[in-house]
Amino acid sequence: MTPASPANVPATRPTDPRVTTLAARQAALVAALVADAPPPPGFAPEPLAAARAALLRKRAGEVARYWPLLATGLHPRWLEVFQHWAAGRPPAGALREGWDLARYLHGAGELPPLGADELACWQAGYHYPEPGRPPRPRRLPSWGRVGGAIAIQVAGRVRLLRPARRHP
């Protein structure tokens, strides 16, 4: 018996139907887990739904690490709000997903004040990331404004300004 070496192992080519079938099955499983596609043949829907829910909880935890004020401001509804928003959306990275969720909530008028503070700080310090790219730090002085929150970035430091609140 000769050991397997590159010369002894048959090469699989992209045209090999076994590889294509496996790749298609894997893609269908991933789509069912993260994009609410129907379950692929041979998978029971109940365990697949449980795995999908577990992955959404994991994503929510990762986003909360980057966006702690947003998660705290939505507490105790954080997980529910995130799962509703993220259902059917493929993962885009915790920072990007938190940014997109905060912008969505702001547009819907549901962004809590702590989330507005955090979004203003991110907008002052970083350029909104293009799909598939990380955010880039701003080099020039800039500012971000969300609701009543205003953040200013100068020389890489971000300061959150709060307007004086009137008491009736």
C-alpha positions as CSV (number, residue, x, y, z in Angstrom):
1,M,0.0,0.0,0.0
2,T,1.5,3.3,-1.0
3,P,0.8,6.5,1.1
4,A,-1.4,9.1,-0.4
5,S,0.6,11.8,-2.1
6,P,-0.5,14.5,-4.5
7,A,0.5,12.2,-7.4
8,N,-1.6,9.3,-6.1
9,V,-4.8,11.3,-5.2
10,P,-7.2,11.9,-8.0
11,A,-7.9,15.5,-8.5
12,T,-11.5,16.7,-8.1
13,R,-12.5,19.3,-10.6
14,P,-15.2,21.9,-10.3
15,T,-17.1,20.1,-13.1
16,D,-17.2,16.9,-10.9
17,P,-21.0,16.4,-10.1
18,R,-20.2,15.2,-6.6
19,V,-18.5,18.5,-5.7
20,T,-21.2,20.6,-7.3
21,T,-23.9,18.7,-5.6
22,L,-22.2,19.0,-2.2
23,A,-21.6,22.7,-2.7
24,A,-25.3,23.2,-3.7
25,R,-26.4,21.2,-0.7
26,Q,-24.2,23.2,1.6
27,A,-25.4,26.5,0.1
28,A,-29.0,25.4,0.6
29,L,-28.4,24.5,4.3
30,V,-26.7,27.9,4.9
31,A,-29.5,29.7,3.2
32,A,-32.0,27.8,5.4
33,L,-30.1,28.7,8.5
34,V,-29.4,32.4,8.0
35,A,-31.8,33.6,5.2
36,D,-35.1,31.9,6.0
37,A,-35.0,29.7,2.9
38,P,-37.0,26.5,3.0
39,P,-35.3,23.4,4.5
40,P,-33.2,21.4,2.1
41,P,-34.3,17.9,1.4
42,G,-33.4,15.5,4.2
43,F,-33.5,18.0,7.0
44,A,-36.3,18.1,9.6
45,P,-37.8,21.6,10.0
46,E,-37.9,21.6,13.8
47,P,-34.2,21.0,14.5
48,L,-33.4,23.5,11.7
49,A,-35.6,26.1,13.3
50,A,-33.9,25.5,16.6
51,A,-30.4,25.9,15.0
52,R,-31.6,29.1,13.3
53,A,-32.8,30.6,16.6
54,A,-29.5,29.7,18.3
55,L,-27.6,31.4,15.5
56,L,-29.7,34.5,15.8
57,R,-29.1,34.6,19.6
58,K,-25.4,34.2,19.0
59,R,-25.4,37.1,16.4
60,A,-27.4,39.2,18.9
61,G,-24.7,38.7,21.5
62,E,-21.9,39.6,19.1
63,V,-23.7,42.8,18.1
64,A,-24.3,43.7,21.7
65,R,-20.6,43.5,22.3
66,Y,-20.0,46.2,19.7
67,W,-23.2,48.2,20.5
68,P,-23.6,47.9,24.3
69,L,-25.6,51.1,24.7
70,L,-28.0,50.1,22.0
71,A,-28.6,46.7,23.6
72,T,-28.9,48.3,27.0
73,G,-31.4,50.9,25.7
74,L,-33.6,48.2,24.3
75,H,-33.4,46.0,27.3
76,P,-35.4,43.7,28.0
77,R,-36.6,43.7,24.3
78,W,-33.1,43.5,22.8
79,L,-33.2,39.9,21.7
80,E,-36.7,40.2,20.4
81,V,-36.0,43.4,18.4
82,F,-32.7,42.0,17.0
83,Q,-34.2,38.7,16.0
84,H,-37.2,40.4,14.3
85,W,-34.8,42.7,12.4
86,A,-32.2,40.0,11.5
87,A,-34.5,37.3,10.4
88,G,-33.9,36.6,6.8
89,R,-30.8,38.8,6.6
90,P,-27.5,37.1,6.0
91,P,-24.8,38.0,8.6
92,A,-22.7,41.0,7.7
93,G,-20.5,41.3,10.8
94,A,-21.4,42.5,14.3
95,L,-20.3,46.1,13.8
96,R,-22.2,46.5,10.5
97,E,-25.3,44.8,11.7
98,G,-25.5,47.0,14.8
99,W,-25.0,50.1,12.7
100,D,-27.7,49.0,10.3
101,L,-30.1,48.1,13.1
102,A,-29.5,51.4,14.8
103,R,-30.2,53.3,11.5
104,Y,-33.3,51.2,10.9
105,L,-34.6,51.9,14.4
106,H,-33.8,55.6,14.1
107,G,-35.8,55.7,10.8
108,A,-38.7,54.0,12.5
109,G,-38.6,56.4,15.4
110,E,-37.8,53.6,17.8
111,L,-34.2,54.2,18.6
112,P,-33.7,54.6,22.4
113,P,-31.7,57.6,23.6
114,L,-28.7,55.5,24.6
115,G,-28.7,54.0,21.1
116,A,-28.9,57.5,19.6
117,D,-25.8,58.5,21.6
118,E,-23.9,55.5,20.5
119,L,-24.9,55.9,16.8
120,A,-23.9,59.6,16.9
121,C,-20.5,58.6,18.3
122,W,-19.9,55.9,15.6
123,Q,-21.0,58.4,12.9
124,A,-18.6,61.1,14.2
125,G,-15.6,58.7,14.4
126,Y,-16.1,56.4,11.4
127,H,-17.3,56.3,7.8
128,Y,-20.3,54.1,7.4
129,P,-18.9,50.8,6.1
130,E,-19.4,49.8,2.5
131,P,-20.8,46.3,2.1
132,G,-18.0,43.8,2.8
133,R,-15.6,46.4,4.1
134,P,-14.8,47.5,7.6
135,P,-15.5,51.0,8.7
136,R,-12.7,53.5,8.2
137,P,-11.8,56.1,10.9
138,R,-12.4,59.7,9.9
139,R,-9.2,61.8,9.6
140,L,-10.7,65.3,9.6
141,P,-12.8,66.8,12.3
142,S,-16.4,65.6,12.0
143,W,-19.6,65.2,13.8
144,G,-22.6,62.9,14.1
145,R,-26.1,63.8,15.0
146,V,-28.9,61.4,15.8
147,G,-32.0,62.7,17.5
148,G,-30.9,64.9,20.4
149,A,-27.4,63.3,20.5
150,I,-24.5,65.2,19.0
151,A,-21.0,63.8,18.9
152,I,-17.9,65.6,17.7
153,Q,-14.6,64.0,16.6
154,V,-11.4,66.0,16.6
155,A,-7.9,64.4,16.4
156,G,-9.4,60.9,16.8
157,R,-11.2,61.6,20.0
158,V,-15.0,61.6,20.1
159,R,-16.9,63.7,22.6
160,L,-20.7,63.4,23.1
161,L,-22.5,66.7,23.7
162,R,-25.8,66.8,25.4
163,P,-28.0,69.9,25.1
164,A,-29.3,71.4,28.3
165,R,-32.6,69.9,29.2
166,R,-35.5,72.1,30.2
167,H,-37.5,71.1,33.2
168,P,-41.2,72.2,33.2
